[in-house]
Amino acid sequence: MAADARNHVTGDPGTRTPPVPDRGPARTAVPAPAHRPGGGASPAPEWGPARAAAPAPMALPEAEGPREAVTRLHAHGCWYPSAGPDGTEAAFICDRGGVPQLWAGPVDGEGVRLLDSSPDPVKEVSWSPDGRWIAYTTAPGGGEHSRVLCVRPDGTGRRLLAGADPDTSAYLGCWAHDGSAVAVTLTAPAASRAQGDGRWQPPDPAGVNRPARDGRTNSAGTHWTARDGRATLLGTTAYAVGPGGTPATTWPGGGLSAYLIDPDGLASPVLLATEPDAPTLRVCDLTRDGRLALLRRGPRGRREAVVRRLTDAVTTFTLPVADGDHWIGRFSPDGRTLWLRSDAEREYAALFAVTLDADGMPLGRTVAAERADSGLDLLTVAHDGRTAVLAWNVRGASELDVVETSAGYGIAGTTGPARPVPLPHEVVTRVAAAGTGRLLLALSGSQRRPGVWWAEGVSLLRTPWSSRDEDAVPPGRAPVRPVLTRLTARDGLPLGGWYYRAPGRAPHQPAPCVIHLHGGPEDQERPVFDPLYHELLGRGLDVFAPDVRGSGGHGRSFVDADLGTGRFAALDDVADCAAHAVTAGPADPTRLAVMGRSYGGYLTFASLVWHPDLFRTGVAVCGMSDLLTFFAGTEPWIAESAAHKYGHPERDRELLRALSPMSRIDALRAPLLAVHGEHDTNVPPGESEQFVRAAREHGVPAELLVLRDEGHDFLRADNRRLFRRAAADWMERHLYPF
C-alpha cells in the first residue's frame, strides 16, 4: 500500500494571592478561597495527591499569520465560535490552512485574520467578557496532551497560560465575568508504572526501566505518563473536592486541579478545586461576585454538577448531569438560580432550574423545559441572563428553541414560551451568545461542512468566511442525504441508524456495504457531512452507520445497556445491524465490511473475531484490541473514566479478557487494515500493532497505517486525505475481487 514520506505502513508493528489589580470600574476581583488565615490557597491535604503546581503565564513569540492561509482549502470547515463582547466579531476554529487553527473576524464580513499560525491543532476557543483576550486550547504535535494559551484579538501578546510540562495537560474553563481571570484545569504528573500485562505496580521514583508506550524500556528521566500503586480506580462514587473534602481512592501523583489565572500575570493563580482521582474536572461558571463556582466532574456515565462555595471550600449542591457537551449550565446574574442540563432521575436530559440561597445552599429544583422522547443537547444562557437557547436532539437531528428565563418573568426557575428557530442544516454543534439579541451557531449537516451562522431573532445568516454548501465537495457529485432506518436487536431492543446509498444504483440493486461504527461508545451517529463516507460512496460502496447499544441520544437506559456483560449484546448488535442492511438496505450479503474509530475500532476488531464469516474485511481505526493492555497504557484519567464503562482492570479482569478481541484471535478469517495516530495516548498505537502482528502470525493478511503528527483524532488535512483514500482503497480491493 502506498504511503507518503510522513507516514508508514507496516505489518510488524500554592501561592498567596494578592488582590486582582483594578482594571476599571466594571471589574470585580474574584476572591481567593479562604482555606486558611490570610486568604491564600491552602496546601494539599496529606491524604491526597500533590496538586498540579500553579502555572505562571509564559510569553511566546508572535504567531499572527497572513489574512489568508498560505495553502487555503477550498472546502474548509469553521466551528467552535466565541463572540467578542458586542457580538460583532467572533473567534473560531478553521482548517482552511490544512490544520485547525485560531481565526477571528467580523461576523458579517470577509476580513478574517489568523491569530496563531503554529502547526499545533486548536481544540477550544473562548473570548474574554471584557474583549481583551482570547483563550484557546491546543494539542502540541497533534497528540492527546493539551495546553491553554491566550492572545489579544489583534494577534499580539501571545502567551502560554498552562500545560508547558509535557507530562501534564491543561483544559480551558470559563472566564470570570469581568474578564480578570480564566479558569484552567491541570493534570498532575503521574509517578508510577504498570506491568506489560496490565497489572499495577508500585511507583518507580527514579524513572529507571519504565516501560515505554511501545513496550520498549525508557531510560531515567524520560517523560512517561502512567498510573501507580495498586489503584482501585473507581472503588467509590464519592469524590473529594478541594481541601477539606472526604477522599475517594487516591494514589500519589494523580488528580486534577483547577485554578483561576490572570492572563496579564499581575495576580497569582487562585486554587479553586483539587480532585484526587477524578477523570474530569471543568469550571463551567462563576457567580458575578465570585462566591460560587459551578464544576463538572466524574467519569463517563456518572458526571455530576457541583456548586462549590469559594469562601470556605464547601460543596453546597450536587446533581447528576448528562454526558455530552462540557458546558452544563450557568448561574443567573444574581447567583440565586442555577440553570442546568441534567438527566437526573430521567431518561432524557432536560433544563433544570435550581434555586439557591445567599450561601449557595439549594432551596429546590424544578424541570423548566423538557421533551418526552428527546434530550437537551446544548444549553446556552445569554450574558444578561434573560434568555436561554436550548438545542434538542431529535432522533439525531437538532431543533432549536429560545426561551425567556426568570429574569423576564419575575418567578425563579420559570421560563417563557419556547420560540423555535428554523435551521438550514440538520445539526447544531455549538451555540454562543453574541451581544444583545444575537447568537452564533455552529451548524453541520449531510450537505455541508461545519460552518458558523449568526442569528438575530429567528433570522439566520451564514458568515462570509464559512464554506458555502456548494463547496462541501468538488463539483460533479453532490453529497448523499442519508435515510434514518430502524430495526430490532435479537433480544428485542430497538436500534437504528443512517443508511447512505451509493449514487447511480437502482433502488433494489445489491451493493457492497460498509457497516461504520462510531466511537464513544456514548457518541451518536448524526446526519452530518462526513468526507470518509463521501469517499466510500464515490467508490460505489453503500454505508450503514448504526447506533448500537451504549450510544447516546436514545435515553439513559440505552446508554447503560452495554455495561458489564451487556457488551456481549453490543457485539451481537453489530451482526443484527449488518443483517438489517441486507434485508432493508439492500446490501449484498457476500460483500459486507466493518469499520470504526476508537470504540468503533474496538467493535471492528471484535466483530471480525466474533462474527468471522459475516464480513469480508475490516478497517479498525485507533481501536482497543485488548482491554487489559489498554488500561495499562492509556492516560490515568482516561482509565478512571473507562473503568465504569468497560469494567475494572483488577476486579473485572476475567470479563475484560473475555471481551478482548485478542482473546479470540484464532477465529480471525478476514483481512484487515489498522490505522493509528503515532501520538495517540488515549488508545496507544500498540493496540493496533499487537492485533496486526497476531493476525499475520495466523496467516491472515493485515496491514498497519501509522499517521505522523496525529493523536486519537486525525486533524491535519493531508493525513485525513491519506486515511480516507487508504481506507477506501482497502475496501475497494477486498469488496470488488470478482
Solvent accessible surface area in square Angstrom, and as a share of the most:
residue,aa,sasa,rsa
1,M,77,0.34
2,A,90,0.70
3,A,43,0.34
4,D,66,0.34
5,A,110,0.86
6,R,137,0.50
7,N,8,0.04
8,H,62,0.28
9,V,40,0.23
10,T,38,0.22
11,G,13,0.13
12,D,96,0.50
13,P,26,0.16
14,G,63,0.60
15,T,59,0.34
16,R,142,0.52
17,T,26,0.15
18,P,63,0.40
19,P,119,0.75
20,V,22,0.13
21,P,46,0.29
22,D,121,0.63
23,R,55,0.20
24,G,24,0.23
25,P,147,0.92
26,A,97,0.75
27,R,42,0.15
28,T,73,0.43
29,A,46,0.36
30,V,15,0.09
31,P,55,0.35
32,A,25,0.19
33,P,0,0.00
34,A,57,0.44
35,H,39,0.18
36,R,79,0.29
37,P,129,0.81
38,G,59,0.57
39,G,20,0.20
40,G,0,0.00
41,A,4,0.03
42,S,11,0.07
43,P,97,0.61
44,A,34,0.26
45,P,30,0.19
46,E,182,0.82
47,W,91,0.32
48,G,18,0.17
49,P,4,0.02
50,A,76,0.59
51,R,34,0.12
52,A,4,0.03
53,A,83,0.65
54,A,28,0.22
55,P,20,0.12
56,A,76,0.59
57,P,39,0.25
58,M,93,0.42
59,A,85,0.66
60,L,37,0.18
61,P,102,0.64
62,E,107,0.48
63,A,15,0.11
64,E,81,0.36
65,G,15,0.15
66,P,68,0.43
67,R,152,0.55
68,E,82,0.37
69,A,13,0.10
70,V,142,0.82
71,T,92,0.53
72,R,113,0.41
73,L,38,0.19
74,H,134,0.60
75,A,20,0.16
76,H,3,0.01
77,G,3,0.03
78,C,0,0.00
79,W,69,0.24
80,Y,37,0.14
81,P,0,0.00
82,S,11,0.07
83,A,12,0.09
84,G,2,0.02
85,P,66,0.41
86,D,98,0.51
87,G,0,0.00
88,T,68,0.39
89,E,48,0.21
90,A,0,0.00
91,A,0,0.00
92,F,0,0.00
93,I,0,0.00
94,C,0,0.00
95,D,29,0.15
96,R,2,0.01
97,G,24,0.23
98,G,15,0.15
99,V,14,0.08
100,P,5,0.03
101,Q,14,0.06
102,L,0,0.00
103,W,0,0.00
104,A,0,0.00
105,G,0,0.00
106,P,35,0.22
107,V,1,0.00
108,D,96,0.50
109,G,20,0.19
110,E,114,0.51
111,G,28,0.26
112,V,2,0.01
113,R,40,0.15
114,L,6,0.03
115,L,0,0.00
116,D,3,0.02
117,S,50,0.33
118,S,28,0.18
119,P,89,0.56
120,D,23,0.12
121,P,0,0.00
122,V,6,0.03
123,K,69,0.29
124,E,17,0.08
125,V,1,0.01
126,S,23,0.15
127,W,22,0.08
128,S,1,0.01
129,P,56,0.35
130,D,45,0.23
131,G,18,0.17
132,R,67,0.24
133,W,0,0.00
134,I,0,0.00
135,A,0,0.00
136,Y,0,0.00
137,T,4,0.02
138,T,3,0.02
139,A,0,0.00
140,P,56,0.35
141,G,31,0.29
142,G,3,0.02
143,G,7,0.07
144,E,34,0.15
145,H,36,0.16
146,S,5,0.03
147,R,51,0.18
148,V,0,0.00
149,L,1,0.01
150,C,0,0.00
151,V,0,0.00
152,R,71,0.26
153,P,28,0.17
154,D,81,0.42
155,G,1,0.01
156,T,57,0.33
157,G,19,0.18
158,R,23,0.08
159,R,51,0.19
160,L,5,0.03
161,L,1,0.01
162,A,3,0.02
163,G,11,0.11
164,A,56,0.44
165,D,60,0.31
166,P,79,0.50
167,D,26,0.13
168,T,13,0.08
169,S,0,0.00
170,A,0,0.00
171,Y,57,0.22
172,L,2,0.01
173,G,3,0.03
174,C,16,0.10
175,W,16,0.06
176,A,2,0.01
177,H,41,0.18
178,D,19,0.10
179,G,0,0.00
180,S,2,0.02
181,A,6,0.05
182,V,0,0.00
183,A,0,0.00
184,V,0,0.00
185,T,3,0.02
186,L,10,0.05
187,T,1,0.01
188,A,10,0.08
189,P,56,0.35
190,A,15,0.11
191,A,42,0.32
192,S,2,0.01
193,R,68,0.25
194,A,4,0.03
195,Q,61,0.27
196,G,66,0.64
197,D,70,0.36
198,G,1,0.01
199,R,114,0.42
200,W,9,0.03
201,Q,40,0.18
202,P,88,0.56
203,P,52,0.33
204,D,23,0.12
205,P,122,0.77
206,A,70,0.54
207,G,4,0.04
208,V,70,0.40
209,N,100,0.51
210,R,33,0.12
211,P,37,0.23
212,A,22,0.17
213,R,72,0.26
214,D,57,0.29
215,G,63,0.60
216,R,170,0.62
217,T,89,0.52
218,N,20,0.10
219,S,80,0.52
220,A,62,0.48
221,G,71,0.69
222,T,59,0.34
223,H,113,0.50
224,W,22,0.08
225,T,8,0.05
226,A,1,0.01
227,R,0,0.00
228,D,0,0.00
229,G,17,0.16
230,R,184,0.67
231,A,5,0.04
232,T,50,0.29
233,L,1,0.00
234,L,15,0.08
235,G,41,0.39
236,T,48,0.28
237,T,94,0.55
238,A,50,0.38
239,Y,25,0.10
240,A,1,0.01
241,V,10,0.06
242,G,2,0.02
243,P,20,0.13
244,G,79,0.76
245,G,25,0.24
246,T,105,0.61
247,P,54,0.34
248,A,11,0.09
249,T,41,0.24
250,T,38,0.22
251,W,18,0.06
252,P,86,0.54
253,G,14,0.13
254,G,7,0.07
255,G,15,0.14
256,L,7,0.03
257,S,0,0.00
258,A,0,0.00
259,Y,2,0.01
260,L,4,0.02
261,I,1,0.01
262,D,5,0.02
263,P,0,0.00
264,D,29,0.15
265,G,41,0.39
266,L,112,0.56
267,A,11,0.08
268,S,33,0.21
269,P,17,0.11
270,V,7,0.04
271,L,1,0.01
272,L,0,0.00
273,A,0,0.00
274,T,10,0.06
275,E,0,0.00
276,P,4,0.02
277,D,6,0.03
278,A,3,0.03
279,P,6,0.04
280,T,34,0.20
281,L,8,0.04
282,R,21,0.08
283,V,0,0.00
284,C,9,0.06
285,D,6,0.03
286,L,1,0.01
287,T,6,0.03
288,R,98,0.36
289,D,67,0.35
290,G,0,0.00
291,R,56,0.20
292,L,0,0.00
293,A,0,0.00
294,L,0,0.00
295,L,0,0.00
296,R,6,0.02
297,R,14,0.05
298,G,0,0.00
299,P,0,0.00
300,R,41,0.15
301,G,18,0.17
302,R,67,0.25
303,R,28,0.10
304,E,32,0.15
305,A,0,0.00
306,V,0,0.00
307,V,0,0.00
308,R,0,0.00
309,R,42,0.15
310,L,1,0.00
311,T,62,0.36
312,D,65,0.34
313,A,14,0.11
314,V,60,0.35
315,T,52,0.30
316,T,10,0.06
317,F,21,0.09
318,T,61,0.36
319,L,5,0.03
320,P,74,0.47
321,V,3,0.02
322,A,10,0.08
323,D,29,0.15
324,G,53,0.51
325,D,41,0.21
326,H,69,0.31
327,W,46,0.16
328,I,0,0.00
329,G,12,0.11
330,R,54,0.20
331,F,8,0.03
332,S,12,0.08
333,P,50,0.32
334,D,98,0.51
335,G,0,0.00
336,R,102,0.37
337,T,6,0.03
338,L,0,0.00
339,W,1,0.01
340,L,0,0.00
341,R,5,0.02
342,S,0,0.00
343,D,16,0.08
344,A,5,0.04
345,E,165,0.74
346,R,62,0.23
347,E,81,0.36
348,Y,46,0.18
349,A,10,0.07
350,A,0,0.00
351,L,0,0.00
352,F,6,0.03
353,A,1,0.01
354,V,0,0.00
355,T,33,0.19
356,L,2,0.01
357,D,36,0.19
358,A,62,0.48
359,D,82,0.43
360,G,0,0.00
361,M,83,0.37
362,P,55,0.34
363,L,122,0.60
364,G,36,0.34
365,R,99,0.36
366,T,77,0.45
367,V,59,0.34
368,A,23,0.18
369,A,19,0.15
370,E,100,0.45
371,R,66,0.24
372,A,93,0.72
373,D,115,0.60
374,S,7,0.05
375,G,11,0.10
376,L,3,0.02
377,D,35,0.18
378,L,17,0.08
379,L,13,0.06
380,T,24,0.14
381,V,6,0.04
382,A,23,0.18
383,H,84,0.38
384,D,77,0.40
385,G,4,0.04
386,R,115,0.42
387,T,30,0.18
388,A,0,0.00
389,V,3,0.02
390,L,2,0.01
391,A,1,0.01
392,W,4,0.01
393,N,9,0.05
394,V,20,0.11
395,R,140,0.51
396,G,1,0.01
397,A,30,0.23
398,S,11,0.07
399,E,74,0.33
400,L,3,0.02
401,D,10,0.05
402,V,11,0.06
403,V,4,0.02
404,E,49,0.22
405,T,0,0.00
406,S,16,0.10
407,A,50,0.38
408,G,37,0.36
409,Y,109,0.41
410,G,72,0.69
411,I,112,0.57
412,A,61,0.47
413,G,7,0.07
414,T,49,0.29
415,T,33,0.19
416,G,9,0.09
417,P,106,0.67
418,A,55,0.42
419,R,103,0.38
420,P,96,0.60
421,V,7,0.04
422,P,94,0.59
423,L,43,0.21
424,P,60,0.38
425,H,20,0.09
426,E,37,0.16
427,V,4,0.02
428,V,3,0.02
429,T,69,0.40
430,R,44,0.16
431,V,10,0.06
432,A,10,0.08
433,A,12,0.09
434,A,1,0.01
435,G,19,0.19
436,T,137,0.80
437,G,61,0.59
438,R,40,0.15
439,L,21,0.11
440,L,0,0.00
441,L,0,0.00
442,A,1,0.01
443,L,0,0.00
444,S,6,0.04
445,G,0,0.00
446,S,2,0.01
447,Q,39,0.17
448,R,1,0.00
449,R,51,0.18
450,P,45,0.28
451,G,0,0.00
452,V,0,0.00
453,W,30,0.11
454,W,29,0.10
455,A,1,0.01
456,E,85,0.38
457,G,46,0.44
458,V,79,0.46
459,S,71,0.46
460,L,28,0.14
461,L,100,0.50
462,R,74,0.27
463,T,0,0.00
464,P,43,0.27
465,W,1,0.00
466,S,5,0.03
467,S,4,0.03
468,R,112,0.41
469,D,55,0.29
470,E,118,0.53
471,D,15,0.08
472,A,0,0.00
473,V,14,0.08
474,P,99,0.62
475,P,138,0.87
476,G,85,0.82
477,R,83,0.30
478,A,75,0.58
479,P,22,0.14
480,V,27,0.15
481,R,150,0.55
482,P,11,0.07
483,V,102,0.59
484,L,61,0.30
485,T,25,0.14
486,R,134,0.49
487,L,21,0.10
488,T,89,0.52
489,A,3,0.03
490,R,151,0.55
491,D,89,0.46
492,G,47,0.45
493,L,45,0.22
494,P,95,0.60
495,L,6,0.03
496,G,6,0.06
497,G,1,0.01
498,W,29,0.10
499,Y,18,0.07
500,Y,8,0.03
501,R,52,0.19
502,A,1,0.01
503,P,70,0.44
504,G,88,0.85
505,R,56,0.21
506,A,57,0.44
507,P,106,0.66
508,H,157,0.70
509,Q,81,0.36
510,P,73,0.46
511,A,0,0.00
512,P,0,0.00
513,C,0,0.00
514,V,0,0.00
515,I,0,0.00
516,H,19,0.09
517,L,3,0.01
518,H,24,0.11
519,G,7,0.07
520,G,21,0.21
521,P,1,0.01
522,E,30,0.13
523,D,73,0.38
524,Q,30,0.13
525,E,16,0.07
526,R,42,0.15
527,P,3,0.02
528,V,46,0.26
529,F,21,0.09
530,D,44,0.23
531,P,22,0.14
532,L,12,0.06
533,Y,7,0.03
534,H,22,0.10
535,E,39,0.18
536,L,0,0.00
537,L,6,0.03
538,G,38,0.37
539,R,56,0.21
540,G,18,0.18
541,L,0,0.00
542,D,0,0.00
543,V,0,0.00
544,F,0,0.00
545,A,0,0.00
546,P,1,0.01
547,D,5,0.02
548,V,6,0.03
549,R,15,0.06
550,G,0,0.00
551,S,0,0.00
552,G,11,0.10
553,G,32,0.31
554,H,55,0.25
555,G,6,0.05
556,R,48,0.18
557,S,69,0.45
558,F,17,0.07
559,V,13,0.08
560,D,49,0.25
561,A,34,0.26
562,D,0,0.00
563,L,52,0.26
564,G,26,0.25
565,T,96,0.56
566,G,18,0.17
567,R,0,0.00
568,F,69,0.29
569,A,26,0.20
570,A,0,0.00
571,L,0,0.00
572,D,41,0.21
573,D,1,0.00
574,V,0,0.00
575,A,12,0.09
576,D,20,0.10
577,C,0,0.00
578,A,0,0.00
579,A,54,0.42
580,H,32,0.14
581,A,1,0.00
582,V,38,0.22
583,T,114,0.66
584,A,61,0.47
585,G,16,0.15
586,P,26,0.16
587,A,2,0.02
588,D,20,0.10
589,P,79,0.50
590,T,80,0.46
591,R,35,0.13
592,L,1,0.01
593,A,0,0.00
594,V,0,0.00
595,M,1,0.00
596,G,0,0.00
597,R,71,0.26
598,S,16,0.11
599,Y,2,0.01
600,G,0,0.00
601,G,0,0.00
602,Y,0,0.00
603,L,1,0.01
604,T,0,0.00
605,F,0,0.00
606,A,0,0.00
607,S,0,0.00
608,L,1,0.01
609,V,0,0.00
610,W,42,0.15
611,H,29,0.13
612,P,36,0.22
613,D,135,0.70
614,L,53,0.26
615,F,8,0.03
616,R,88,0.32
617,T,0,0.00
618,G,0,0.00
619,V,0,0.00
620,A,1,0.00
621,V,1,0.01
622,C,0,0.00
623,G,0,0.00
624,M,5,0.02
625,S,0,0.00
626,D,28,0.15
627,L,1,0.00
628,L,8,0.04
629,T,38,0.22
630,F,5,0.02
631,F,0,0.00
632,A,15,0.12
633,G,17,0.17
634,T,0,0.00
635,E,1,0.00
636,P,10,0.07
637,W,39,0.14
638,I,30,0.15
639,A,0,0.00
640,E,3,0.02
641,S,7,0.05
642,A,0,0.00
643,A,8,0.07
644,H,45,0.20
645,K,2,0.01
646,Y,6,0.02
647,G,8,0.08
648,H,5,0.02
649,P,1,0.01
650,E,60,0.27
651,R,146,0.53
652,D,50,0.26
653,R,23,0.08
654,E,121,0.54
655,L,37,0.18
656,L,0,0.00
657,R,105,0.38
658,A,47,0.37
659,L,0,0.00
660,S,1,0.01
661,P,0,0.00
662,M,47,0.21
663,S,61,0.39
664,R,95,0.35
665,I,19,0.09
666,D,104,0.54
667,A,26,0.20
668,L,5,0.02
669,R,148,0.54
670,A,6,0.05
671,P,22,0.14
672,L,0,0.00
673,L,0,0.00
674,A,0,0.00
675,V,0,0.00
676,H,0,0.00
677,G,0,0.00
678,E,52,0.23
679,H,73,0.33
680,D,2,0.01
681,T,22,0.13
682,N,36,0.19
683,V,3,0.01
684,P,8,0.05
685,P,20,0.13
686,G,21,0.20
687,E,5,0.02
688,S,0,0.00
689,E,34,0.15
690,Q,37,0.17
691,F,0,0.00
692,V,0,0.00
693,R,86,0.32
694,A,11,0.08
695,A,0,0.00
696,R,116,0.42
697,E,132,0.59
698,H,88,0.39
699,G,66,0.64
700,V,13,0.07
701,P,82,0.52
702,A,1,0.01
703,E,30,0.13
704,L,1,0.00
705,L,1,0.00
706,V,10,0.05
707,L,0,0.00
708,R,78,0.28
709,D,37,0.19
710,E,0,0.00
711,G,0,0.00
712,H,11,0.05
713,D,57,0.29
714,F,10,0.04
715,L,36,0.18
716,R,34,0.13
717,A,14,0.11
718,D,74,0.38
719,N,6,0.03
720,R,93,0.34
721,R,83,0.30
722,L,31,0.15
723,F,21,0.09
724,R,39,0.14
725,R,131,0.48
726,A,5,0.04
727,A,0,0.00
728,A,0,0.00
729,D,63,0.32
730,W,3,0.01
731,M,0,0.00
732,E,60,0.27
733,R,117,0.43
734,H,34,0.15
735,L,0,0.00
736,Y,79,0.30
737,P,72,0.45
738,F,171,0.71
